[in-house]
């Protein structure tokens, strides 16, 4: 079969699509990706060696209502282009992961009666998924509560959020060797997403002396490129301290880095949470407070409720409770073990296979 995947805007839409692509290709199916020519998807899909087909798409600014006209015109033109393309390539199914580019691709699929599957990574459904969910044969969810926006409950299936096989294959020993962290040390990973997080970086830097007072603790701190210089100045690490506090602007080998860690401080985006749950990494989650409909907080609450993580509001990082939760995570192995056990309940390791099953079922039925 030939399956078209589509998504754009953020890596959170692209990474699960690439994980599904891995699974479908292993099953012998052909996969291509439809995205915007200048979005992050163009780079990530090319790196994965998957055929990429560009379509223009843009959202509109609610503060500038007139942009709705230009946005709608661009989406309509792209939908017509996508329809012509699909008539030639004849896909067996289309899978959308969110972002504006899904709209013209999904509309083209619906107009040609090509089975459409939508996947929602977050606990709050995005606009494109809400709109296309009405036309989809199936709507796959990571969190059950996101399904409230789908009127036809029979379409909804809980699959989890797919994680790339590279994350699942990476080992602790590989990661530790790469980072220069001893096997018997406790490793704390600090990361705030691809751009970093000012408040997380500042709060962790303020605890430098207390963290380094733990002789067996190593900190791997991914600041984000824009934050690196400021964090480096705040930390002012000596040569000796740099042996146990490894500050970096960016890390493109996150699979090995995650595998090496004993615990983490992280945002609560869909990809981060999927990777954390897939490998059972104990975490202190700090949701990004300006995410759409505050969905990162809703995401994080599901992990806290299950016992798989702690959570701290971004505006409460200066409270004593942040320090207390962090050192509980670092110092108490039994806390980390309980979180690892709880994370397994999300069954993220099976998510790519679960979603592939849905796609194949819909394609064969269509």
C-alpha positions, 0 to 999 in steps of 0.5 A: 500500500501507499500511505501519505503522511502530513503534518507541520508547524512543530517537531511535535507533529513530525516526530510521531509521523516519522515513527509511524513511517518507520513502522509502515516501512517495516511492514512493507508499505510505501510512505511519502510525506506532504508538508510545507516547503519551509517548515521544520518538516522539510528538514526532518523528513529529508533527514529520514530519507522519506519522499517529501511533497511540498504544499503551501499553507498558512494560518491566520492572525486572530488580531488581524482578521483580514489575514483569514482571506489570504490564508483561506485562498492559499489553503484552497489553492493547495487543496486543488494542487493536492487533489491533482497530485493524489489522482496521480499517486493514488494513495491507499490512505492519508494520515494527518498529524496536525498543523495547517498543511493537513487541511488542504491534504485532508480535504483533497483526500476526502474529496477523492474518497481516500480514507483519512486518519487523524492523530492527535498528540496532545490532550487538547485537540488542535484546530486542524484535527478538529476540522478534519476529524469530521471527515476522517474514517478514524481519529487516533488519540494519545489522551482519551480526553481529547476525544470530546471534540469528536461527535462520532465516538465510533471513530475514536481509538486510543493508540498512544503517541508513536516514538521513533525506534531509535529512541526505543533502541538506544541503551544506557551504556551507549548514552553514558559512553557518549556523554562521559558519565560513569555507570554508577553515577546518577544523571539528571537531564535538563532540557526545555525543548528545541529552543530552551526555556529561560525560567527552567535554566535560571531555576536550575542554575540557582541550585548549582551548589546544592546539585554539585554537592551530591558527589555522585550526581552528573548534570547534562544541561541542554540550554537551547541555542538562544539561552546558551551564553546566558546560562554559561555566564550564570553557571560560571563553571570551573574546569573541575565543575565542568566534569560533572555539569555538561552544558550544551546548546543543543543535542542532536543525539537525544535518543542516547541522551535520554537513555543515559539519564536517571531523571529529567526536568522537561517541558510537557510537550507531546514528543517529550512526554512520549519519549519519557514514557516510552523509556520510563524516565522519571521526570519533573515536568514544567509545562510551557505556560503559553501553549494553546489552551494550556494543553501542556499542563493538561498533558502533564496532569495525566502523568502526575495522576498516574504517578509517572512524574512530578509537576511544577508550574513555570511561575512557581519555579522559585518556590521551595517546592521545586527544590524539594521535588527535584531532590526527591527525584535525585536522592530517592531511588524508590521514587524513581522506580515507582515512576518508571513502573507507572510510565509503563502504563502509558504503553507508548512503546506500542503506539506506532504499531497501534496506529499502523494497525488503525491505518491499515484497517482503514485503508483495507476497508476503504 
